[in-house]
Amino acid sequence: MWIIRFIRKVAKYFNRINPLPGPFPFPYFGNLPQLYIGHGGNLKTFYDFNHKKYGDLYEIHFDVRIIVLNRTEYIEKLLLVSTKNPFIMIISEDNTKGFHELGIMGTGLLLNQEYKSWRYNRHFFTQTILSPKFVHEAIYWTNKLSYTMAGYFNELNDNEKTERPSALVDETNKSDDMKKNLKFLNQKFDSIIKKRRQEIENSPLDKPLSNDMLTSVIIANTPRDINYDRNVNDRSMRSMRYLEIRGIIFDGIVAGTDTTANTISYIIYYLVHNPDIKKKMMDEIDKVFRDDKTRPITENDIHNLKYCEAIVKEVSRIFPVLNTFRRSLEKPEGLAGYQWPANTSIRVSIDAIHYNSEYWDEPEKFNPDRWMVENSFITFGGGLRICPGRKLAMIELVCLMVLIFRKYEIDLANKEAPLKTVSSVMTICTELLVEIRLRNKIFV
């Protein structure tokens, strides 16, 4: 029986629609042997190797056939910011079974492919994080948490171990355990949502509420919402249900924590290796803050930190946390000169586009000055699926850069050591040993 299945798989490959160059897939395993044996499971180097070998348009096979696009001309349709854009699906229907079993398919934004539900959730998510009050709240908490981090730095010395690092490690381990138990995590989210909703219901109507994300999505389209309009008779503008709130909060945590944490690590790495750029950044910071190392950052400060923002963009271009973004065709479409059937899986290589010399001058060079003009930057994706939290991410990263570098001198413990990362869906920094100097002290 297995021989028949083997023959069918081989025949399916040789009779596929629009055959493209690419590594030959092993029956049952696809290109997993090449990924793990040839590249140690590192998707970043795997995509880069295949791009150099097979060109700007090739295919790979994992659980499904994937068409990899490496030029902006190929992805123009995908990046249309229009409700007529058909590329809202990110996973083919053949590939969603596991997500359905976990109960996370069709909720929130990331894994929601039902357009009306996705549009409804995105409306309130975007309304929340783009509101001036939420931006103010985000800046406030970034300041507050950074001062907490500074307090930890100040406690460090050569002979004494503070209690806080152990607590941080313990909490991190608990967090890892929670990620392995999605059912428990969902129950925890529901408990938090229920508690906060009850607190809001028990609060006087004239008492101002906080502007955090959870509160904002709970009160969305209710009388407590400043955007609430009693005269709008539209069933799609109802308040959000528990499952929808949970999905949005889950997406915000999943999409907004590791990406920011890893990007700030890469920013430190590239600034240390480019002292001239670091000096230019410090000149801008000193000009804005006038050598005041303790004043909280304001929204107006962020608008004036143009070079810091350019550094964030350049680091995200030259070493993006996300290697690719994915789409799946909902209906037959023409892409890259071929006609593809519905459910075709697409991958857009961010690295390939960010390193293309046709789009960039000296793409291998770390040069934030290039961001004083527009370029082919797709770290946050594009089209209807463009990251709705991109503004918040920029605020957090610029704030962190300023709060760290205006008070501390950061250096790498070993400048000759390569950047240590692992790459699957995201490229994650596994270790970055630094020296932190403050008033003639060094903390390693």
Number of C-alpha atoms within 10 A of each C-alpha: 5 7 8 8 12 14 12 12 16 14 11 11 16 9 10 10 12 9 11 14 14 19 16 13 20 16 15 14 12 18 19 18 15 17 17 13 10 13 16 14 17 19 20 23 16 17 21 14 14 19 21 10 13 14 15 17 18 19 22 22 20 15 13 13 17 18 22 25 25 24 20 21 10 17 18 13 17 20 17 17 13 9 12 9 14 19 22 22 21 21 20 19 16 11 13 14 11 10 12 12 9 10 13 20 19 19 22 26 26 21 19 21 23 14 14 11 17 20 18 17 22 18 13 21 23 13 17 21 23 16 13 13 14 19 19 15 17 22 21 16 13 20 21 13 12 17 16 12 13 15 11 14 17 13 13 18 13 9 6 8 11 12 10 12 12 11 11 11 11 12 12 12 11 11 12 11 12 15 11 10 10 14 13 12 16 18 12 14 19 16 12 14 20 14 11 15 17 11 11 17 11 9 12 9 11 7 9 9 15 12 19 17 18 19 18 21 26 23 19 22 19 17 13 18 16 10 11 14 12 9 6 8 9 7 7 10 16 12 18 18 11 14 15 21 24 24 23 22 19 20 16 18 10 12 15 15 11 15 17 17 14 18 22 18 16 23 19 21 21 19 19 17 15 13 11 11 19 18 12 12 24 18 14 18 24 14 13 16 16 10 14 13 16 12 10 17 19 13 15 9 15 19 10 14 18 15 21 24 22 20 26 21 21 23 22 22 22 19 20 25 26 21 23 24 18 19 21 22 22 20 12 13 15 12 16 15 7 10 12 18 14 14 19 21 25 23 20 24 24 29 24 21 22 27 17 17 12 11 15 15 12 12 16 12 11 19 18 18 12 15 17 11 7 7 11 13 18 21 22 18 20 18 20 20 23 15 17 20 16 16 12 16 21 17 18 20 21 22 25 19 19 22 23 18 17 17 17 18 15 19 18 17 13 11 13 8 10 9 15 11 14 16 18 12 14 19 22 21 18 11 10 17 13 17 16 22 16 14 8 7 12 17 15 14
